[in-house]
Amino acid sequence: MREEIIPVSPAELIGEVAKLKIQGYRLVTLSCTEIDVSRIDILYHFDKDLGLKHLRLTAMKTEPVPSISPVYFAALLIENEIQDFFGLKFQGLVVDYQGTLYLEEEALKTPFCKFSIQTAENNAAPPVVQAEAAETPAVAAREETNT
């Protein structure tokens, strides 16, 4: 299997994705990982004849990234997922769920980002302590026969 990783900027992304589509590549998926507090890495994975090409985009979390969903419609699901789990915004999404594709309103926002998990842990309610089970007559009778 052949692989190639091509770094791209946000300005180059749509052009490079369109070239791959014209060349007959199919979109496999996107991968996202947090680099640090301010940056995120997105890998766009493409396949053609068992050859893989990956576009690598390093983006600032505070700046929207161009959506590739106008070129590869199915990307809208993965980009919405990244919005839900990492808080990154995609500009030009064909269908934008506004962070609610997978997460409910009361769910922890951006759960895959370390900064939001730490914030949530600091604001979390204290753990619930389970009360001891009330003794039933059957349990009491068994304990009496065992002694």
TORPA-4810 file (N, C-alpha, C, O; in nm, 3 decimals):
<nodes>
NODE_1_0.083_-0.117_0.000_0.000_0.000_0.000_0.088_0.124_0.000_0.185_0.133_0.076_M
NODE_2_0.055_0.217_-0.085_0.129_0.342_-0.095_0.058_0.450_-0.015_-0.065_0.458_-0.016_R
NODE_3_0.135_0.534_0.053_0.078_0.643_0.130_0.154_0.771_0.104_0.275_0.770_0.080_E
NODE_4_0.080_0.881_0.110_0.142_1.011_0.092_0.069_1.111_0.181_-0.054_1.117_0.179_E
NODE_5_0.143_1.190_0.259_0.085_1.292_0.344_0.125_1.428_0.288_0.243_1.458_0.273_I
NODE_6_0.023_1.510_0.258_0.046_1.641_0.198_-0.003_1.750_0.293_-0.122_1.757_0.321_I
NODE_7_0.087_1.833_0.344_0.042_1.943_0.430_-0.029_2.049_0.345_0.016_2.084_0.236_P
NODE_8_-0.141_2.101_0.397_-0.215_2.206_0.328_-0.255_2.315_0.426_-0.265_2.292_0.546_V
NODE_9_-0.276_2.433_0.372_-0.326_2.544_0.452_-0.477_2.552_0.431_-0.529_2.493_0.337_S
NODE_10_-0.547_2.625_0.517_-0.691_2.641_0.496_-0.725_2.699_0.358_-0.827_2.662_0.299_P
NODE_11_-0.643_2.789_0.307_-0.668_2.849_0.176_-0.651_2.748_0.062_-0.716_2.762_-0.041_A
NODE_12_-0.565_2.649_0.077_-0.539_2.549_-0.027_-0.632_2.428_-0.020_-0.644_2.353_-0.117_E
NODE_13_-0.698_2.409_0.093_-0.771_2.285_0.120_-0.873_2.249_0.012_-0.866_2.139_-0.044_L
NODE_14_-0.965_2.336_-0.020_-1.073_2.304_-0.115_-1.016_2.273_-0.253_-1.063_2.181_-0.319_I
NODE_15_-0.916_2.347_-0.296_-0.854_2.320_-0.427_-0.789_2.182_-0.432_-0.803_2.110_-0.531_G
NODE_16_-0.717_2.146_-0.326_-0.652_2.015_-0.322_-0.754_1.901_-0.317_-0.736_1.798_-0.381_E
NODE_17_-0.862_1.921_-0.241_-0.967_1.820_-0.232_-1.035_1.803_-0.368_-1.064_1.691_-0.410_V
NODE_18_-1.061_1.913_-0.436_-1.124_1.907_-0.570_-1.034_1.834_-0.669_-1.084_1.758_-0.752_A
NODE_19_-0.904_1.857_-0.662_-0.810_1.786_-0.750_-0.817_1.635_-0.727_-0.819_1.557_-0.821_K
NODE_20_-0.820_1.595_-0.599_-0.827_1.453_-0.568_-0.956_1.390_-0.620_-0.955_1.277_-0.668_L
NODE_21_-1.065_1.462_-0.610_-1.193_1.409_-0.661_-1.187_1.392_-0.813_-1.232_1.290_-0.865_K
NODE_22_-1.133_1.489_-0.881_-1.119_1.481_-1.028_-1.029_1.364_-1.067_-1.053_1.299_-1.169_I
NODE_23_-0.926_1.336_-0.986_-0.834_1.225_-1.014_-0.895_1.089_-0.979_-0.833_0.986_-1.005_Q
NODE_24_-1.015_1.088_-0.921_-1.083_0.962_-0.892_-1.065_0.909_-0.750_-1.096_0.793_-0.723_G
NODE_25_-1.015_0.992_-0.660_-0.999_0.950_-0.521_-1.134_0.955_-0.451_-1.217_1.041_-0.479_Y
NODE_26_-1.155_0.862_-0.358_-1.275_0.865_-0.274_-1.235_0.910_-0.135_-1.125_0.880_-0.087_R
NODE_27_-1.326_0.982_-0.070_-1.302_1.024_0.068_-1.325_0.904_0.159_-1.431_0.842_0.155_L
NODE_28_-1.227_0.872_0.240_-1.239_0.761_0.335_-1.296_0.815_0.465_-1.402_0.771_0.509_V
NODE_29_-1.228_0.910_0.527_-1.274_0.973_0.651_-1.183_1.090_0.685_-1.091_1.121_0.610_T
NODE_30_-1.211_1.152_0.796_-1.125_1.256_0.852_-1.086_1.213_0.992_-1.163_1.147_1.062_L
NODE_31_-0.967_1.249_1.034_-0.921_1.226_1.171_-0.887_1.361_1.231_-0.838_1.450_1.162_S
NODE_32_-0.914_1.376_1.358_-0.888_1.504_1.424_-0.819_1.476_1.557_-0.854_1.381_1.627_C
NODE_33_-0.722_1.558_1.590_-0.656_1.547_1.720_-0.616_1.686_1.768_-0.580_1.774_1.689_T
NODE_34_-0.622_1.703_1.898_-0.584_1.829_1.959_-0.431_1.832_1.975_-0.373_1.739_2.031_E
NODE_35_-0.368_1.935_1.926_-0.222_1.949_1.941_-0.190_2.015_2.074_-0.109_1.964_2.152_I
NODE_36_-0.253_2.128_2.099_-0.234_2.200_2.225_-0.359_2.285_2.250_-0.463_2.263_2.187_D
NODE_37_-0.349_2.380_2.339_-0.465_2.461_2.377_-0.521_2.540_2.258_-0.641_2.566_2.254_V
NODE_38_-0.437_2.579_2.164_-0.485_2.666_2.057_-0.490_2.601_1.917_-0.551_2.658_1.827_S
NODE_39_-0.427_2.484_1.899_-0.422_2.425_1.764_-0.480_2.284_1.759_-0.483_2.212_1.858_R
NODE_40_-0.525_2.249_1.640_-0.585_2.118_1.616_-0.535_2.067_1.481_-0.513_2.147_1.390_I
NODE_41_-0.517_1.938_1.468_-0.474_1.876_1.342_-0.590_1.798_1.283_-0.658_1.722_1.353_D
NODE_42_-0.613_1.816_1.154_-0.714_1.737_1.083_-0.643_1.665_0.968_-0.572_1.727_0.889_I
NODE_43_-0.664_1.534_0.961_-0.613_1.455_0.850_-0.732_1.413_0.764_-0.827_1.353_0.814_L
NODE_44_-0.726_1.444_0.636_-0.828_1.405_0.538_-0.773_1.284_0.465_-0.668_1.293_0.400_Y
NODE_45_-0.841_1.170_0.474_-0.791_1.045_0.418_-0.865_1.011_0.288_-0.988_1.009_0.284_H
NODE_46_-0.789_0.985_0.182_-0.844_0.952_0.050_-0.782_0.823_-0.002_-0.669_0.788_0.034_F
NODE_47_-0.857_0.751_-0.086_-0.812_0.623_-0.140_-0.840_0.615_-0.289_-0.944_0.661_-0.337_D
NODE_48_-0.746_0.556_-0.361_-0.765_0.523_-0.503_-0.674_0.405_-0.535_-0.553_0.414_-0.521_K
NODE_49_-0.733_0.296_-0.579_-0.657_0.177_-0.619_-0.556_0.133_-0.512_-0.440_0.106_-0.543_D
NODE_50_-0.600_0.127_-0.390_-0.521_0.087_-0.273_-0.406_0.183_-0.241_-0.316_0.150_-0.163_L
NODE_51_-0.410_0.300_-0.299_-0.312_0.403_-0.266_-0.380_0.508_-0.180_-0.488_0.557_-0.214_G
NODE_52_-0.318_0.543_-0.070_-0.377_0.641_0.021_-0.306_0.775_0.009_-0.183_0.782_-0.002_L
NODE_53_-0.386_0.881_0.011_-0.333_1.017_0.020_-0.400_1.081_0.139_-0.520_1.064_0.162_K
NODE_54_-0.322_1.156_0.213_-0.373_1.224_0.332_-0.338_1.371_0.320_-0.222_1.407_0.294_H
NODE_55_-0.436_1.456_0.339_-0.410_1.599_0.348_-0.406_1.633_0.496_-0.497_1.597_0.571_L
NODE_56_-0.302_1.702_0.538_-0.287_1.738_0.679_-0.303_1.888_0.695_-0.227_1.968_0.639_R
NODE_57_-0.404_1.926_0.773_-0.434_2.065_0.798_-0.417_2.093_0.946_-0.484_2.031_1.030_L
NODE_58_-0.329_2.187_0.980_-0.316_2.233_1.118_-0.389_2.365_1.126_-0.357_2.460_1.054_T
NODE_59_-0.488_2.371_1.215_-0.573_2.490_1.223_-0.577_2.544_1.365_-0.555_2.472_1.462_A
NODE_60_-0.606_2.673_1.374_-0.630_2.735_1.504_-0.773_2.703_1.544_-0.864_2.708_1.461_M
NODE_61_-0.793_2.668_1.672_-0.927_2.632_1.719_-1.026_2.747_1.708_-1.147_2.724_1.696_K
NODE_62_-0.976_2.869_1.713_-1.065_2.986_1.713_-1.105_3.029_1.573_-1.194_3.114_1.559_T
NODE_63_-1.043_2.974_1.469_-1.074_3.015_1.332_-1.148_2.903_1.258_-1.109_2.786_1.269_E
NODE_64_-1.254_2.938_1.184_-1.326_2.833_1.110_-1.241_2.774_0.998_-1.157_2.841_0.939_P
NODE_65_-1.266_2.646_0.971_-1.196_2.573_0.866_-1.293_2.556_0.748_-1.412_2.533_0.770_V
NODE_66_-1.245_2.567_0.625_-1.336_2.546_0.512_-1.390_2.403_0.510_-1.315_2.308_0.530_P
NODE_67_-1.519_2.390_0.487_-1.581_2.258_0.478_-1.556_2.199_0.340_-1.561_2.269_0.239_S
NODE_68_-1.530_2.068_0.336_-1.514_2.001_0.207_-1.645_1.935_0.165_-1.649_1.865_0.064_I
NODE_69_-1.752_1.956_0.241_-1.881_1.894_0.208_-1.940_1.940_0.074_-2.016_1.864_0.015_S
NODE_70_-1.909_2.060_0.023_-1.956_2.091_-0.112_-1.889_2.004_-0.220_-1.946_1.986_-0.328_P
NODE_71_-1.770_1.951_-0.191_-1.700_1.865_-0.286_-1.735_1.718_-0.260_-1.773_1.646_-0.352_V
NODE_72_-1.723_1.674_-0.136_-1.760_1.539_-0.094_-1.875_1.554_0.006_-1.851_1.583_0.124_Y
NODE_73_-1.998_1.534_-0.039_-2.116_1.557_0.043_-2.111_1.481_0.176_-2.150_1.535_0.279_F
NODE_74_-2.062_1.357_0.174_-2.059_1.274_0.295_-1.971_1.333_0.405_-1.984_1.295_0.522_A
NODE_75_-1.883_1.424_0.371_-1.796_1.486_0.471_-1.876_1.565_0.575_-1.825_1.594_0.683_A
NODE_76_-2.001_1.600_0.543_-2.080_1.678_0.638_-2.099_1.605_0.770_-2.105_1.669_0.875_L
NODE_77_-2.109_1.472_0.767_-2.125_1.398_0.892_-1.998_1.403_0.977_-2.005_1.424_1.098_L
NODE_78_-1.885_1.385_0.914_-1.759_1.383_0.988_-1.725_1.523_1.039_-1.677_1.540_1.151_I
NODE_79_-1.750_1.624_0.956_-1.721_1.761_0.998_-1.814_1.804_1.112_-1.771_1.873_1.204_E
NODE_80_-1.940_1.765_1.107_-2.031_1.793_1.218_-1.987_1.720_1.345_-1.998_1.774_1.455_N
NODE_81_-1.937_1.598_1.330_-1.886_1.523_1.445_-1.767_1.596_1.508_-1.758_1.605_1.630_E
NODE_82_-1.677_1.646_1.425_-1.561_1.720_1.476_-1.607_1.848_1.547_-1.551_1.885_1.650_I
NODE_83_-1.709_1.914_1.493_-1.765_2.032_1.561_-1.817_1.994_1.700_-1.794_2.066_1.797_Q
NODE_84_-1.888_1.881_1.707_-1.943_1.835_1.835_-1.833_1.804_1.936_-1.836_1.853_2.049_D
NODE_85_-1.736_1.725_1.895_-1.639_1.671_1.989_-1.516_1.758_2.012_-1.451_1.745_2.116_F
NODE_86_-1.483_1.845_1.917_-1.363_1.928_1.933_-1.392_2.078_1.936_-1.304_2.157_1.970_F
NODE_87_-1.514_2.118_1.901_-1.550_2.259_1.905_-1.499_2.341_1.788_-1.518_2.462_1.787_G
NODE_88_-1.436_2.278_1.691_-1.388_2.348_1.572_-1.505_2.380_1.482_-1.594_2.296_1.466_L
NODE_89_-1.510_2.496_1.422_-1.618_2.535_1.332_-1.575_2.516_1.187_-1.462_2.546_1.150_K
NODE_90_-1.669_2.466_1.105_-1.645_2.450_0.962_-1.730_2.551_0.887_-1.851_2.561_0.909_F
NODE_91_-1.667_2.625_0.800_-1.734_2.728_0.723_-1.783_2.669_0.591_-1.706_2.606_0.518_Q
NODE_92_-1.912_2.688_0.560_-1.966_2.639_0.434_-2.018_2.497_0.439_-2.033_2.433_0.334_G
NODE_93_-2.046_2.445_0.557_-2.103_2.310_0.570_-2.236_2.302_0.496_-2.318_2.393_0.508_L
NODE_94_-2.257_2.196_0.420_-2.381_2.178_0.345_-2.500_2.168_0.442_-2.604_2.230_0.419_V
NODE_95_-2.485_2.091_0.550_-2.584_2.083_0.658_-2.507_2.099_0.788_-2.419_2.018_0.820_V
NODE_96_-2.541_2.203_0.864_-2.469_2.233_0.989_-2.562_2.207_1.107_-2.664_2.276_1.123_D
NODE_97_-2.528_2.109_1.190_-2.608_2.075_1.307_-2.576_2.162_1.428_-2.633_2.142_1.535_Y
NODE_98_-2.487_2.258_1.413_-2.454_2.354_1.519_-2.411_2.287_1.650_-2.447_2.334_1.758_Q
NODE_99_-2.336_2.177_1.640_-2.286_2.111_1.760_-2.384_2.015_1.825_-2.363_1.975_1.940_G
NODE_100_-2.491_1.977_1.754_-2.590_1.886_1.814_-2.613_1.761_1.730_-2.718_1.698_1.744_T
NODE_101_-2.521_1.723_1.644_-2.537_1.600_1.566_-2.536_1.479_1.659_-2.624_1.393_1.649_L
NODE_102_-2.440_1.472_1.749_-2.429_1.361_1.842_-2.457_1.400_1.987_-2.499_1.316_2.066_Y
NODE_103_-2.435_1.525_2.021_-2.445_1.567_2.160_-2.579_1.637_2.188_-2.627_1.716_2.107_L
NODE_104_-2.636_1.607_2.301_-2.754_1.678_2.349_-2.710_1.812_2.407_-2.591_1.831_2.435_E
NODE_105_-2.802_1.903_2.425_-2.768_2.035_2.478_-2.699_2.028_2.614_-2.608_2.105_2.642_E
NODE_106_-2.744_1.934_2.700_-2.689_1.927_2.834_-2.559_1.847_2.842_-2.499_1.837_2.949_E
NODE_107_-2.515_1.790_2.731_-2.391_1.711_2.730_-2.269_1.802_2.738_-2.275_1.921_2.705_A
NODE_108_-2.160_1.744_2.783_-2.034_1.816_2.790_-1.994_1.860_2.651_-1.986_1.778_2.559_L
NODE_109_-1.968_1.987_2.634_-1.927_2.038_2.503_-1.780_2.005_2.480_-1.699_2.008_2.573_K
NODE_110_-1.747_1.975_2.358_-1.612_1.940_2.313_-1.543_1.840_2.405_-1.439_1.871_2.462_T
NODE_111_-1.601_1.721_2.421_-1.544_1.625_2.516_-1.407_1.570_2.480_-1.340_1.514_2.566_P
NODE_112_-1.363_1.584_2.355_-1.233_1.529_2.318_-1.120_1.632_2.331_-1.006_1.603_2.296_F
NODE_113_-1.151_1.750_2.380_-1.049_1.852_2.403_-1.013_1.852_2.550_-1.101_1.856_2.636_C
NODE_114_-0.886_1.848_2.580_-0.840_1.843_2.718_-0.885_1.965_2.798_-0.920_1.953_2.916_K
NODE_115_-0.886_2.080_2.735_-0.920_2.201_2.809_-1.065_2.198_2.856_-1.093_2.248_2.965_F
NODE_116_-1.156_2.143_2.779_-1.296_2.141_2.822_-1.321_2.031_2.924_-1.407_2.048_3.011_S
NODE_117_-1.249_1.921_2.916_-1.266_1.813_3.014_-1.218_1.860_3.150_-1.283_1.833_3.251_I
NODE_118_-1.104_1.929_3.155_-1.053_1.979_3.282_-1.150_2.080_3.342_-1.173_2.079_3.463_Q
NODE_119_-1.207_2.165_3.261_-1.304_2.263_3.308_-1.425_2.191_3.364_-1.476_2.229_3.470_T
NODE_120_-1.471_2.089_3.295_-1.588_2.015_3.341_-1.560_1.943_3.472_-1.647_1.937_3.559_A
NODE_121_-1.439_1.887_3.488_-1.405_1.818_3.611_-1.404_1.914_3.730_-1.445_1.877_3.840_E
NODE_122_-1.359_2.037_3.707_-1.356_2.135_3.815_-1.497_2.176_3.857_-1.520_2.211_3.973_N
NODE_123_-1.591_2.173_3.763_-1.727_2.215_3.792_-1.820_2.098_3.821_-1.941_2.118_3.838_N
NODE_124_-1.767_1.978_3.827_-1.852_1.860_3.845_-1.909_1.854_3.986_-1.848_1.901_4.082_A
NODE_125_-2.027_1.796_3.996_-2.091_1.777_4.126_-2.016_1.668_4.202_-1.953_1.583_4.140_A
NODE_126_-2.022_1.669_4.335_-1.955_1.565_4.412_-2.016_1.429_4.381_-2.133_1.421_4.345_P
NODE_127_-1.938_1.321_4.395_-1.989_1.189_4.364_-2.106_1.150_4.455_-2.111_1.188_4.571_P
NODE_128_-2.197_1.075_4.398_-2.313_1.030_4.474_-2.274_0.908_4.556_-2.218_0.812_4.502_V
NODE_129_-2.303_0.910_4.685_-2.272_0.798_4.773_-2.397_0.713_4.783_-2.505_0.762_4.816_V
NODE_130_-2.381_0.584_4.755_-2.497_0.494_4.762_-2.528_0.461_4.907_-2.439_0.428_4.985_Q
NODE_131_-2.656_0.469_4.941_-2.698_0.433_5.076_-2.692_0.282_5.090_-2.711_0.208_4.993_A
NODE_132_-2.666_0.236_5.213_-2.663_0.091_5.235_-2.802_0.034_5.216_-2.902_0.097_5.252_E
NODE_133_-2.808_-0.084_5.159_-2.936_-0.147_5.132_-3.005_-0.181_5.264_-2.943_-0.228_5.359_A
NODE_134_-3.136_-0.156_5.266_-3.213_-0.188_5.386_-3.217_-0.339_5.403_-3.229_-0.413_5.305_A
NODE_135_-3.207_-0.384_5.528_-3.206_-0.528_5.555_-3.347_-0.585_5.539_-3.442_-0.535_5.599_E
NODE_136_-3.360_-0.687_5.459_-3.490_-0.751_5.438_-3.503_-0.867_5.535_-3.403_-0.918_5.585_T
NODE_137_-3.627_-0.911_5.563_-3.645_-1.025_5.656_-3.572_-1.150_5.608_-3.521_-1.225_5.691_P
NODE_138_-3.565_-1.174_5.478_-3.498_-1.294_5.427_-3.348_-1.288_5.458_-3.289_-1.390_5.495_A
NODE_139_-3.287_-1.170_5.442_-3.144_-1.155_5.471_-3.119_-1.174_5.620_-3.024_-1.241_5.660_V
NODE_140_-3.204_-1.115_5.704_-3.188_-1.127_5.849_-3.200_-1.273_5.893_-3.125_-1.319_5.979_A
NODE_141_-3.297_-1.347_5.835_-3.317_-1.487_5.871_-3.196_-1.570_5.832_-3.154_-1.657_5.908_A
NODE_142_-3.138_-1.544_5.714_-3.020_-1.617_5.668_-2.901_-1.591_5.760_-2.826_-1.683_5.793_R
NODE_143_-2.885_-1.465_5.803_-2.772_-1.431_5.891_-2.788_-1.501_6.026_-2.689_-1.546_6.084_E
NODE_144_-2.913_-1.510_6.077_-2.936_-1.576_6.206_-2.904_-1.724_6.200_-2.851_-1.779_6.297_E
NODE_145_-2.936_-1.791_6.088_-2.909_-1.934_6.076_-2.762_-1.962_6.057_-2.716_-2.071_6.091_T
NODE_146_-2.687_-1.869_6.004_-2.543_-1.888_5.981_-2.462_-1.867_6.109_-2.347_-1.910_6.115_N
NODE_147_-2.518_-1.804_6.210_-2.440_-1.777_6.331_-2.459_-1.881_6.438_-2.399_-1.871_6.545_T
</nodes>
